[in-house]
Amino acid sequence: MSHKRVAILISGGGSNMVALLDSMVGDHPARPCLVLSNDEHAGGLKKAAERGVATAWVDHRPFKGDRAAFEAELIKPILAAEPDIVCLAGFMRVLTGDFVSQFQGRMLNIHPSLLPKYKGLNTHARALEAGDAEHGCSVHEVTAALDDGPILGQARVPVLEGDTPDTLAARVLTQEHRLYPAVLRRFAEKNSTPVHLG
């Protein structure tokens, strides 16, 4: 069978990327073709290379204020890798609608909240401030609007007494590492039925 090709974009240590890479083995319908970062020192690049996955980086800093020019460079290694699916895994640059539209219907992102709640940053602190009883993470198709797009999966965790943003983030991250691989596998099988993890 011909495997779907997956490119993964990261900005840091890439723990979700590692979970995705480690899941794409055996009878999995997809295989990684590229791990790309906007930071040449991102720890995840080394982890990907150790797993035999092609890596590339495009520094966003020289393009300060010119997002279109940065994206014009960023897209080159992606197009060269010819991915069927693009996964954002802790990629900390906001992408423009022009960029996203080139991968419409085949770009995924993981976000640390139960969307549509808490789009953007500082999700764990915001869930605590709101007094939520539960929190979690979502995987969604990427559209031009930030943290929007059809939801392909969610995992929920309880908010416990005495939680801090850090303890809550750690509990959610454990679920992210379960949810993203489950959604990617289903998505690669052309099944967009949402995954729900407790």
N, C-alpha and C positions, 0 to 999 in steps of 0.2 A: 504494500500500500504506500502511496506517496503521503508523506507527513506534511502537515501544515507548518509553515515557517513562522517563527515568533521572534520579533525584536522587542527587547525590553529596555526602557529608558529609566535611568536612576540618577540620583544626585549624591548619595551618601554610601553607607555601608551595605545597602542592598539586601536586607534580610528577607523582604518579600520576593526579590529577584531570586535569591538562593532557594527559597521554597518552591518557586516556579520551576527553576532549572532542575532541581532534584526530583520534581514530579514528572518531568517529560522524559520518561524512560519506558522500556518494555512495550506494552500494548497501547501506550498513550498516543493519540492521533496527531500530536504536534512535537516539534523539536525546535530548540533555540537556534537562531541564525546570527544574532548580534546582541551584545549588551553595550549600550551607548550612554555616556554621561556628559553633563555640562561642566564637569570638574575632573581634570586629569588625575587628581589625587583621591578620588572617590574610592573608598575601600572595596566597594563592590566590583570594581574592574578587575582587581587581583583575584577575587573569589571566582569570577566568571572565567578568567584565563586559566586558573587552576583546574577548572572543569572542562577545559578544551573548547570554550566558546569564544568566537571572535569578539573583540572589543574595539571601541573607538571613543573618542571624546572630542567635544567642540566647546571650547571655553566661551562662556557668554559675556565675559567682562569686556573684551575689546569692542563689543557691539553696544556698549552702554546707551540706552535710549533708542536703539534702532532694532526693534524686535524682528522686523521683517528680514533684515540682513542676517541676524543670528539664525533665524529659522531657515533661510536659504542655504546656510552652511550645514545646519543640523540635519536637514532632510537628505543631504547627499549620501552619507553612509547608510541611511535607512533605505533609500531607493536602491543603492548598490547591493544591499543584502536581500532585496526582493521578498520582504515578509508578507505573509497572508494576514497576520494579526500583529498589532502593536500594543504592548502592555506598558502602561505607566506605573512604575513601582517606586514611589517616593521621589518622583521627578519634580523638582521644586520651582520650575519655571512655568509661568502661565503661557499656554500656547494660543495663538490667534485662531480665529475662525477660518482664515485662509489655509493655515497649516492643517488644522483638524479635518477640514472638509476633504482633504486628499486621502484620508483614511476613514471616511465616513462608514459607519457600520462594521468596522473591524479594529477599532481602537478601544481598549479597556483601561479603566483606572480604578485603583482602590482608594477609598476615602475613610478616615477614622471617625465616622459617625453613622447613625441610622438616618441616612438621607430620606426625605428632604430636610431634616434637621441639620443645623450647624454646617452649612457650606463654608469653605474657606479654612482659616487657621484656628488654632487654640481650641479644638473641639472638646477635649477632655475637661478643661477648665470650665468651658461654657455649659457642658452637661451637668457638672457639679454645682455651678452657680444656679442653674435652673431647678435643682433639686430632683433631677430625673431618677427614677427607680431602676432604669436600665439604659444601657449605652451599647455601642457596638461599632461595626464597620460595614461598609457597602462596597460592592463592585458594580460599576455601571459603565455603559457605553459612553464614550466621550463625544460631546457635542460642543458647539461653539460657546455655550453658556457654562460658566464655572460650576463644576460639581453637579451637573445636571445630566440629562440623558437617561434612557431606560435603565432601570435597576435590574441587574442580572443575579444578584445574590446579596444576602445580609446575614450577619452573625451577631447574636445578642449576648451581652454579659450583664450580670447584675451590678448595680452600683452599691458598694458596701459602706457601712458606717466607718468613718475615719479615712475613706479614700482620699488620696491627693491626685492631682493630674498625672503624676508619674506612676502611681500604683494602678490607676485606672488604665493609663496608656499601655502598661505592660500586659494587663489582662486582655485588652483589646488586641494587642499585637499577636498574642498566641492564637487568637481566632483568625486574624488576618492571614496567618500562615496556613491555616486550614481552608479558609474560604476562597482565597484567590486561586490556588491550584484546582479546587473543585469546579469553580466557575470556568476557568480556562479550558479544562478538559471538556466540559459540556459545550462550551462555545465552539471549540474546535470540531466538535461532532455536529455542528450546526443546530444545536439545541439551545434555545434562549429561554427555556423555562427557568424561572429564578430558583437559586439554591438558597435554602433557609437552614441555618445551623443555630442550635440553641446555645 
